[in-house]
Amino acid sequence: MTFRALIALAEGTDDLQTVMLIDVLRRAQVEVVVASIEGRRMLTCARGTRLTCDAMLVDLLAQPFDLIALPGGAVGVQHLAGHQPLQQLIKDQAATGRLFAGIAEAPAVALQAFGVLRQRRMTCLPSASHQLSGCNFVDQPVVVDGNCITAQGSGAALAFALALVEQLCGKATRSAVAGELLVK
């Protein structure tokens, strides 16, 4: 079975987190669709990396995904949090029990704003945790709570991506990808 993952991006998204998610999920043979919420497919990340997205998010609204993941980046996450079509996609994803995820500022800013963290154990960039309410912040690099996976920041990006692989594809695939990356 082929799993599909959507990674939603905006101007100012974190470079490392974005590329790490794309790379590790593709190594696990996940069909990754990188979608821009902006009015163009070419985006500039927080540290100047230029990425060309596969599609525009508005063109994907009717398509199902097994996972929707949001990278961090202070500026990019603000754009993601204010995007109504993305908000509805994440709410639907959460309500139907499909996986949704965020790293760094994304859980505290976007996922919090979308109302999908209520009563959940989660983590985020510790400096952004003051923005949380109605959920249980856990000071760990990666936290899995049902269909919600969250991580603290760039230092946890590889562990986060591997956790997403495990949740989608199982422990054997996670082990295989980790081995390929020389990670235990």
One Martini backbone bead per residue (centre of mass of N, CA, C, O) as a GRO file, in nm:
protein
  184
    1MET     BB    1   0.096   0.037   0.022
    2THR     BB    2   0.036   0.372  -0.048
    3PHE     BB    3   0.135   0.662   0.096
    4ARG     BB    4   0.009   0.995   0.179
    5ALA     BB    5   0.173   1.321   0.185
    6LEU     BB    6   0.135   1.644   0.328
    7ILE     BB    7   0.324   1.948   0.271
    8ALA     BB    8   0.294   2.258   0.411
    9LEU     BB    9   0.376   2.580   0.266
   10ALA     BB   10   0.567   2.884   0.330
   11GLU     BB   11   0.693   3.160   0.372
   12GLY     BB   12   0.951   3.090   0.610
   13THR     BB   13   1.018   2.815   0.625
   14ASP     BB   14   1.195   2.565   0.746
   15ASP     BB   15   1.449   2.415   0.591
   16LEU     BB   16   1.533   2.154   0.744
   17GLN     BB   17   1.252   2.041   0.813
   18THR     BB   18   1.147   2.018   0.526
   19VAL     BB   19   1.367   1.838   0.394
   20MET     BB   20   1.354   1.608   0.598
   21LEU     BB   21   1.065   1.520   0.547
   22ILE     BB   22   1.084   1.462   0.249
   23ASP     BB   23   1.320   1.261   0.248
   24VAL     BB   24   1.226   1.043   0.455
   25LEU     BB   25   0.952   0.976   0.329
   26ARG     BB   26   1.069   0.892   0.049
   27ARG     BB   27   1.247   0.658   0.157
   28ALA     BB   28   0.956   0.514   0.246
   29GLN     BB   29   0.761   0.545  -0.011
   30VAL     BB   30   0.623   0.809   0.012
   31GLU     BB   31   0.382   1.017  -0.109
   32VAL     BB   32   0.493   1.342  -0.169
   33VAL     BB   33   0.323   1.656  -0.115
   34VAL     BB   34   0.416   1.980  -0.202
   35ALA     BB   35   0.249   2.271  -0.066
   36SER     BB   36   0.127   2.583  -0.145
   37ILE     BB   37  -0.029   2.880   0.007
   38GLU     BB   38   0.053   3.051  -0.199
   39GLY     BB   39   0.066   3.218  -0.527
   40ARG     BB   40   0.314   3.007  -0.541
   41ARG     BB   41   0.566   2.755  -0.582
   42MET     BB   42   0.794   2.949  -0.517
   43LEU     BB   43   1.006   2.935  -0.226
   44THR     BB   44   1.132   3.093   0.073
   45CYS     BB   45   1.312   3.025   0.324
   46ALA     BB   46   1.442   3.136   0.620
   47ARG     BB   47   1.760   3.073   0.492
   48GLY     BB   48   1.715   3.084   0.149
   49THR     BB   49   1.584   2.846   0.052
   50ARG     BB   50   1.474   2.713  -0.256
   51LEU     BB   51   1.140   2.605  -0.340
   52THR     BB   52   0.952   2.367  -0.532
   53CYS     BB   53   0.643   2.297  -0.553
   54ASP     BB   54   0.408   2.064  -0.665
   55ALA     BB   55   0.170   2.250  -0.543
   56MET     BB   56  -0.139   2.378  -0.474
   57LEU     BB   57  -0.349   2.360  -0.217
   58VAL     BB   58  -0.623   2.439  -0.362
   59ASP     BB   59  -0.587   2.173  -0.560
   60LEU     BB   60  -0.614   1.950  -0.288
   61LEU     BB   61  -0.881   1.957  -0.108
   62ALA     BB   62  -1.017   1.668  -0.226
   63GLN     BB   63  -0.774   1.515  -0.117
   64PRO     BB   64  -0.641   1.244   0.029
   65PHE     BB   65  -0.453   1.194   0.341
   66ASP     BB   66  -0.253   1.027   0.577
   67LEU     BB   67  -0.077   1.301   0.591
   68ILE     BB   68  -0.020   1.611   0.774
   69ALA     BB   69   0.252   1.849   0.752
   70LEU     BB   70   0.424   2.095   0.969
   71PRO     BB   71   0.650   2.314   0.957
   72GLY     BB   72   0.843   2.547   1.068
   73GLY     BB   73   0.878   2.880   1.123
   74ALA     BB   74   0.779   3.176   1.219
   75VAL     BB   75   0.668   3.294   0.952
   76GLY     BB   76   0.534   3.046   0.817
   77VAL     BB   77   0.334   2.976   1.051
   78GLN     BB   78   0.165   3.231   1.031
   79HIS     BB   79   0.058   3.166   0.751
   80LEU     BB   80  -0.067   2.891   0.815
   81ALA     BB   81  -0.264   2.986   1.047
   82GLY     BB   82  -0.423   3.190   0.827
   83HIS     BB   83  -0.523   2.934   0.656
   84GLN     BB   84  -0.830   2.817   0.596
   85PRO     BB   85  -0.798   2.558   0.421
   86LEU     BB   86  -0.594   2.426   0.613
   87GLN     BB   87  -0.766   2.419   0.862
   88GLN     BB   88  -0.983   2.228   0.745
   89LEU     BB   89  -0.798   1.992   0.679
   90ILE     BB   90  -0.699   1.940   0.969
   91LYS     BB   91  -0.973   1.897   1.101
   92ASP     BB   92  -1.053   1.656   0.923
   93GLN     BB   93  -0.812   1.479   0.988
   94ALA     BB   94  -0.868   1.457   1.293
   95ALA     BB   95  -1.172   1.357   1.281
   96THR     BB   96  -1.080   1.086   1.097
   97GLY     BB   97  -0.788   0.975   1.218
   98ARG     BB   98  -0.573   1.113   1.075
   99LEU     BB   99  -0.268   1.227   1.024
  100PHE     BB  100  -0.098   1.482   1.221
  101ALA     BB  101   0.165   1.748   1.203
  102GLY     BB  102   0.428   1.914   1.410
  103ILE     BB  103   0.696   2.161   1.424
  104ALA     BB  104   0.786   2.367   1.661
  105GLU     BB  105   0.567   2.624   1.601
  106ALA     BB  106   0.321   2.474   1.473
  107PRO     BB  107   0.163   2.373   1.721
  108ALA     BB  108   0.132   2.655   1.880
  109VAL     BB  109   0.008   2.808   1.629
  110ALA     BB  110  -0.156   2.632   1.424
  111LEU     BB  111  -0.285   2.390   1.579
  112GLN     BB  112  -0.406   2.567   1.796
  113ALA     BB  113  -0.582   2.748   1.604
  114PHE     BB  114  -0.740   2.484   1.489
  115GLY     BB  115  -0.830   2.297   1.749
  116VAL     BB  116  -0.645   1.995   1.770
  117LEU     BB  117  -0.518   1.988   2.093
  118ARG     BB  118  -0.729   1.896   2.271
  119GLN     BB  119  -0.631   1.684   2.525
  120ARG     BB  120  -0.330   1.672   2.444
  121ARG     BB  121  -0.029   1.540   2.389
  122MET     BB  122   0.257   1.765   2.351
  123THR     BB  123   0.486   1.948   2.138
  124CYS     BB  124   0.741   2.212   2.117
  125LEU     BB  125   0.880   2.485   2.114
  126PRO     BB  126   0.949   2.595   2.418
  127SER     BB  127   0.922   2.913   2.347
  128ALA     BB  128   0.601   2.847   2.250
  129SER     BB  129   0.433   2.722   2.499
  130HIS     BB  130   0.276   2.985   2.603
  131GLN     BB  131   0.042   2.947   2.363
  132LEU     BB  132  -0.091   2.729   2.522
  133SER     BB  133  -0.418   2.550   2.535
  134GLY     BB  134  -0.584   2.251   2.631
  135CYS     BB  135  -0.302   2.111   2.677
  136ASN     BB  136  -0.010   1.881   2.706
  137PHE     BB  137   0.297   1.962   2.776
  138VAL     BB  138   0.596   1.795   2.653
  139ASP     BB  139   0.945   1.758   2.733
  140GLN     BB  140   1.000   1.639   2.421
  141PRO     BB  141   1.102   1.584   2.105
  142VAL     BB  142   0.869   1.352   2.077
  143VAL     BB  143   0.505   1.324   2.021
  144VAL     BB  144   0.253   1.069   2.061
  145ASP     BB  145  -0.114   1.124   2.000
  146GLY     BB  146  -0.227   0.924   1.819
  147ASN     BB  147  -0.279   1.131   1.528
  148CYS     BB  148  -0.058   1.307   1.689
  149ILE     BB  149   0.246   1.474   1.583
  150THR     BB  150   0.526   1.607   1.771
  151ALA     BB  151   0.788   1.869   1.779
  152GLN     BB  152   1.046   2.091   1.879
  153GLY     BB  153   1.280   2.081   1.638
  154SER     BB  154   1.556   2.058   1.446
  155GLY     BB  155   1.692   1.845   1.643
  156ALA     BB  156   1.412   1.655   1.585
  157ALA     BB  157   1.362   1.599   1.277
  158LEU     BB  158   1.448   1.303   1.239
  159ALA     BB  159   1.272   1.175   1.459
  160PHE     BB  160   1.010   1.281   1.342
  161ALA     BB  161   1.023   1.149   1.061
  162LEU     BB  162   1.045   0.858   1.176
  163ALA     BB  163   0.772   0.866   1.325
  164LEU     BB  164   0.604   0.899   1.070
  165VAL     BB  165   0.689   0.638   0.939
  166GLU     BB  166   0.587   0.451   1.162
  167GLN     BB  167   0.286   0.541   1.154
  168LEU     BB  168   0.249   0.464   0.848
  169CYS     BB  169   0.459   0.186   0.793
  170GLY     BB  170   0.621   0.103   1.039
  171LYS     BB  171   0.890  -0.038   1.202
  172ALA     BB  172   1.045  -0.165   0.964
  173THR     BB  173   1.068   0.091   0.792
  174ARG     BB  174   1.203   0.264   0.999
  175SER     BB  175   1.456   0.084   1.029
  176ALA     BB  176   1.548   0.098   0.735
  177VAL     BB  177   1.583   0.405   0.717
  178ALA     BB  178   1.771   0.438   0.959
  179GLY     BB  179   1.994   0.257   0.844
  180GLU     BB  180   2.048   0.427   0.588
  181LEU     BB  181   2.120   0.680   0.797
  182LEU     BB  182   2.278   0.572   1.052
  183VAL     BB  183   2.042   0.508   1.260
  184LYS     BB  184   1.910   0.382   1.577
   0.00000   0.00000   0.00000
